[in-house]
Amino acid sequence: MIREHIGIPGNKGAKAMKLLKTIPVSAGKKKYEIRILFENNTIHILAFHENRPANGFRHQLKIRKTTDPETILDSDEVRHLVDLTKDEVIVKKEEQSEV
């Protein structure tokens, strides 16, 4: 079930996206959230920290108009993009702690 509509903070004038799922992630002492959003037959996967985009990366997956986005949340493709997003947050955190 799609739970709510959200916009990406700081992106004025952007259409609201439907939030499909959130996944908590910790990197060091920081807590992040991977959000899986849906808009216009596209699934967007982004990392957030304190309700703001954590980095400049966004992964997208185009789906057919007839496909219910909820049915592919557990697909290998979505899992792969979620893993990439998690890795980007963790690598960014590790790079910051090395400086």
C-alpha positions, 0 to 999 in steps of 0.5 A: 500500500502506498502510504503518503505523498512527499516532495524532495526537500529543497526541490521547489515546484517539484511534483509530489512523489508517492513513498513506497518504502523506507529502509533505515541505514546507519553509518557510524553515528549517523542515521540515514533513510533509503526512500523508495519513491514512485512517480510517472512510471519511475521508481526513485531510490534516494538516501536521506539524512535528517529529512534531506537528500544525503548526497547527489545520487538518485537511482531510477528504474522505469517500469511499464504503465501497467505494472503496479510499483508495489509488486516489484519492491522485492525484485532483484533490480530494486534490491540492487539499486537499494544496495548501491544507495546504501554503499554510497552513503557508507562510502561517503561516511568512511571518506569523511572520517578519513579526512 
